[in-house]
């Protein structure tokens, strides 16, 4: 009796295990391929719910139905203009045909490896067909921002202008996507999107590229500096020219005023000294004395002719000095003899007796 009960319990356990292995569930984010002895049987299971299979001899192979990520490693490749760049891509893909996917790839690791080969190859081909500017730039009609302080001449030199492109990064990505999507479709995979994550210069050429960029920026800076120095020199020249012009005009105005003043003074002097002959003689005398003061100093030597107008007063002064040295003799009538010079007789000195009384009246 006891043996029978143990056997019944064993049978019940076996039935329960068998029944449990025959029933399985598929989640919302899963799809499955049922295989029997390693070969797929039946259609792929793409709906969620409770499913039944043959126990023991059939196996459920679950396949992810979500959008999956592919993140490639950076790879060095040349562009059309012979520049080596490091390109880093990422993509999104999904398993749409689980049977083909299972037969050709089996698991996600194999799918990632195959995507590495296909996407890497198509990216290399696309990069080799385009110049670097086409891979970096996105829009063809983008207008660069320019400083409002730039002159028309500087704008005409295309300072800050962008290099024209024909396609741009978006179209290059589209080309890679279309070529790769066709190749991965045979594996039951749908390629949803592909994008450049990072584009950089190769490590070996990066310092040279940076040096060239620095050199180009320095050339532009030197050009701006030279233009600024030229503009500064022009402004400085204009300043000096304007200053000289102002000074010359001021000097001319001063000389005109001074000339007018001298002319007015000469008119005043002429009106004052032309009243009679005595005033005219006095004017000649004062002007000559003024000329002596301007010409003669302690160490001045003059060479004059005896009939010179300048010499006549000097000659008279010499006679005056001689008269002071020799005291005058008294005249018979008690007068004192003195000398004087006649301005109308050049160099003539005539002694005149100083008389009193009737003679003096005459």
C-alpha positions in Angstrom: 0.0 0.0 0.0 2.8 2.3 0.9 4.6 1.5 -2.3 1.5 2.3 -4.4 1.1 5.7 -2.7 4.7 6.6 -3.3 4.4 5.6 -7.0 1.3 7.7 -7.3 3.0 10.7 -5.7 5.9 10.3 -8.1 3.5 10.1 -11.1 1.7 13.2 -9.9 5.0 15.1 -9.5 6.1 14.0 -13.0 2.8 15.1 -14.4 3.0 18.4 -12.7 6.6 19.0 -14.0 5.6 17.9 -17.5 2.6 20.2 -17.4 4.6 23.1 -16.2 7.2 22.6 -18.9 4.5 22.5 -21.5 3.1 25.9 -20.5 5.1 29.2 -20.9 4.4 33.0 -21.0 5.5 35.6 -23.5 5.8 39.2 -22.2 4.9 42.4 -23.9 8.5 43.2 -24.9 9.3 39.7 -26.1 8.8 37.4 -29.1 9.8 33.8 -29.3 10.9 31.0 -31.6 10.0 27.4 -30.6 12.7 24.9 -31.6 12.5 21.1 -31.5 15.9 19.5 -31.3 17.5 22.8 -32.4 15.3 23.4 -35.4 12.5 26.0 -35.4 9.0 24.7 -35.5 5.9 26.6 -36.2 5.6 30.3 -36.8 7.3 32.9 -34.6 5.3 33.9 -31.5 4.9 37.7 -31.5 1.8 38.1 -29.2 2.0 38.2 -25.4 0.2 35.7 -23.3 0.1 32.1 -22.0 1.4 29.6 -24.6 1.7 25.8 -24.8 4.5 23.7 -26.3 5.6 20.1 -26.2 7.4 19.4 -23.0 11.0 18.4 -22.8 11.6 18.1 -26.6 10.7 21.7 -27.5 12.6 24.8 -26.3 11.4 28.4 -26.3 14.0 31.0 -27.6 13.0 34.4 -26.4 13.9 37.4 -28.6 13.7 41.1 -27.6 11.2 43.1 -29.6 12.2 46.5 -28.2 14.2 49.2 -29.9 17.9 48.2 -29.3 21.0 50.4 -29.2 24.1 50.0 -31.2 27.1 52.2 -30.1 30.1 51.8 -32.3 33.7 52.4 -31.1 35.6 55.4 -32.7 37.3 54.5 -35.9 39.9 56.4 -37.9 39.2 56.9 -41.6 40.3 59.3 -44.3 38.1 61.9 -46.0 38.1 62.9 -49.6 40.5 65.7 -48.9 43.0 63.3 -47.3 42.4 64.2 -43.7 42.3 61.4 -41.2 39.4 61.8 -38.7 38.1 59.7 -35.9 34.3 59.0 -36.4 32.1 57.7 -33.6 28.6 56.5 -34.6 25.5 55.3 -32.8 22.4 53.6 -34.2 19.0 52.3 -33.2 17.6 49.0 -34.6 14.8 46.5 -34.0 14.2 42.8 -34.7 11.3 42.6 -37.1 11.7 39.1 -38.5 12.5 36.8 -35.5 12.8 33.7 -37.6 15.4 35.1 -40.0 17.2 36.7 -37.1 17.3 33.4 -35.2 18.4 31.4 -38.2 21.2 33.8 -39.2 22.4 35.4 -35.9 20.9 33.4 -33.0 21.6 36.0 -30.4 22.2 39.7 -29.8 25.9 39.5 -29.5 26.2 38.1 -33.1 23.8 40.9 -34.2 26.0 43.6 -32.6 29.1 42.2 -34.3 27.4 42.1 -37.7 26.2 45.7 -37.2 29.8 46.7 -36.4 31.0 45.3 -39.7 28.1 46.7 -41.9 27.8 50.2 -40.3 31.6 50.6 -40.1 32.1 49.7 -43.7 29.3 52.0 -45.0 30.5 54.8 -42.8 34.0 54.5 -44.2 32.8 54.5 -47.8 30.6 57.6 -47.2 33.4 59.5 -45.4 35.9 58.7 -48.2 33.5 60.2 -50.8 33.0 63.6 -49.0 35.3 66.3 -47.8 35.5 67.1 -44.1 33.4 70.2 -44.3 30.5 68.2 -45.8 30.6 65.8 -42.8 30.8 68.5 -40.2 28.3 71.1 -41.5 24.6 70.3 -41.5 22.8 73.1 -43.4 23.7 74.4 -46.8 22.1 77.8 -46.6 23.3 78.9 -43.2 24.3 82.6 -43.1 27.2 83.4 -40.7 26.8 86.2 -38.2 29.1 89.1 -38.9 30.2 92.1 -36.8 28.4 95.3 -37.6 31.7 97.2 -37.3 33.0 95.5 -40.5 33.4 98.0 -43.4 32.2 97.3 -46.9 35.7 96.6 -48.0 36.2 94.0 -45.3 32.8 92.5 -46.1 33.9 92.3 -49.8 36.9 90.2 -48.7 34.5 87.5 -47.4 35.8 87.8 -43.9 34.0 85.3 -41.8 32.3 83.7 -44.8 31.5 80.0 -44.7 32.9 77.4 -47.1 30.0 76.4 -49.5 28.8 72.8 -49.2 26.5 70.7 -51.4 25.2 68.0 -49.1 26.0 68.4 -45.4 26.2 66.0 -42.5 22.5 65.1 -42.5 22.6 63.8 -46.1 25.8 61.9 -45.4 24.1 60.2 -42.5 21.1 59.5 -44.8 23.3 57.8 -47.3 24.9 55.6 -44.6 21.5 54.7 -43.3 20.0 53.7 -46.6 23.0 51.6 -47.6 23.2 49.8 -44.2 19.5 49.3 -43.9 19.4 47.3 -47.1 22.2 45.0 -45.9 20.9 44.3 -42.4 17.3 43.6 -43.6 18.3 40.1 -44.6 19.1 39.3 -41.0 15.6 40.1 -39.9 16.7 43.5 -38.5 15.2 46.9 -39.3 17.7 49.8 -38.9 15.7 52.7 -37.5 18.3 55.5 -37.3 22.0 56.3 -37.4 23.8 59.5 -36.3 27.3 60.8 -35.9 28.1 61.1 -32.2 31.5 62.6 -32.5 33.9 63.6 -35.3 37.4 64.5 -34.4 40.9 64.7 -35.9 43.2 61.7 -35.7 45.5 61.8 -32.7 48.6 61.9 -34.8 47.5 64.8 -37.0 45.6 66.7 -34.4 48.5 68.9 -33.2 49.4 69.8 -36.8 45.8 70.7 -37.5 45.6 72.9 -34.4 48.9 74.5 -35.3 47.6 75.3 -38.8 44.4 76.7 -37.3 46.4 78.9 -35.0 48.6 80.0 -37.9 45.5 81.0 -39.9 44.0 82.9 -37.0 47.3 84.6 -36.4 47.5 85.6 -40.1 44.0 87.1 -39.8 45.0 88.9 -36.6 48.2 90.2 -38.2 46.2 91.5 -41.1 43.8 93.3 -38.8 46.8 94.7 -36.8 48.5 96.0 -40.0 45.2 97.5 -41.2 44.8 99.1 -37.7 48.3 100.4 -37.7 47.8 101.9 -41.2 44.5 103.5 -40.1 46.3 104.9 -37.0 49.1 106.3 -39.2 46.5 107.9 -41.5 44.7 109.4 -38.5 48.0 110.7 -37.1 49.0 112.2 -40.4 45.6 113.9 -40.7 46.0 115.2 -37.2 49.5 116.6 -37.9 48.2 118.1 -41.2 45.2 119.7 -39.6 47.4 121.0 -36.7 49.9 122.6 -39.2 47.0 124.0 -41.1 45.5 125.6 -38.0 48.9 126.9 -36.9 49.6 128.4 -40.4 46.2 130.0 -40.6 46.7 131.4 -37.1 50.1 132.7 -38.0 48.8 134.3 -41.1 45.9 135.8 -39.1 48.5 137.1 -36.6 50.7 138.6 -39.3 47.7 140.2 -41.0 46.6 141.7 -37.7 50.2 142.8 -37.0 50.6 144.2 -40.4 47.3 146.1 -40.1 48.4 147.4 -36.7 51.8 148.4 -38.1 50.1 150.2 -41.0 47.7 151.9 -38.6 50.6 152.9 -36.4 52.5 154.1 -39.4 49.5 156.2 -40.4 49.4 157.6 -36.9 53.1 158.3 -36.8 52.9 159.9 -40.3 50.0 162.1 -39.3 51.8 163.1 -36.1 55.3 163.8 -37.6 54.1 165.4 -40.8 52.6 168.4 -39.1 55.6 170.6 -39.7 59.3 170.3 -40.6 60.5 170.2 -37.0 58.3 167.2 -36.2 59.5 165.5 -39.4 63.1 166.0 -38.4 62.4 164.7 -34.9 60.8 161.6 -36.5 63.9 161.0 -38.5 66.0 161.4 -35.4 63.9 159.0 -33.2 63.7 156.4 -35.9 67.4 156.6 -36.5 68.1 156.3 -32.7 65.8 153.3 -32.6 67.7 151.7 -35.5 70.9 152.3 -33.6 69.6 150.4 -30.6 68.6 147.5 -32.8 71.9 147.4 -34.6 74.6 148.4 -32.2 75.7 146.4 -29.1 78.9 146.4 -27.1 80.9 144.4 -29.6 79.3 145.8 -32.8 81.5 147.0 -35.7 79.9 149.1 -38.4 81.4 150.0 -41.8 79.6 153.1 -43.2 80.3 155.6 -45.8 80.8 159.2 -44.8 77.7 160.3 -46.6 75.5 157.7 -45.0 72.4 158.8 -43.2 73.2 156.4 -40.4 76.7 157.9 -40.0 75.7 161.5 -39.6 74.3 161.1 -36.1 77.2 159.0 -35.0 79.5 161.6 -36.3 77.7 164.3 -34.5 77.8 162.2 -31.3 81.6 161.9 -31.7 81.9 165.7 -32.0 79.7 166.1 -28.9 82.0 163.7 -26.9 85.1 165.7 -28.1 83.5 168.9 -27.0 82.9 167.5 -23.6 86.5 166.5 -23.3 87.7 170.0 -24.4 86.0 172.7 -22.2 84.6 175.6 -24.4 86.4 179.0 -24.3 84.5 182.1 -23.2 83.7 184.5 -25.9 84.5 188.2 -25.9 80.9 189.1 -25.1 80.6 186.7 -22.2 78.8 183.9 -24.1 79.6 180.2 -24.0 80.6 178.5 -27.1 78.8 175.1 -27.8 78.6 172.7 -30.7 75.6 171.2 -32.3 74.9 169.1 -35.4 72.7 170.1 -38.3 70.6 167.2 -39.5 70.5 168.7 -43.0 74.3 168.8 -43.2 75.8 165.4 -43.2 78.5 165.3 -40.6 78.8 169.2 -40.3 79.5 170.6 -36.9 79.3 174.3 -36.4 80.3 176.2 -33.2 77.7 178.7 -32.1 78.3 181.4 -29.5 75.7 181.7 -26.8 75.0 185.3 -26.5 72.9 187.3 -24.2 71.0 190.6 -24.8 70.3 192.0 -28.1 72.4 189.4 -30.0 70.6 186.6 -28.4 67.3 188.2 -29.4 68.4 188.2 -33.0 
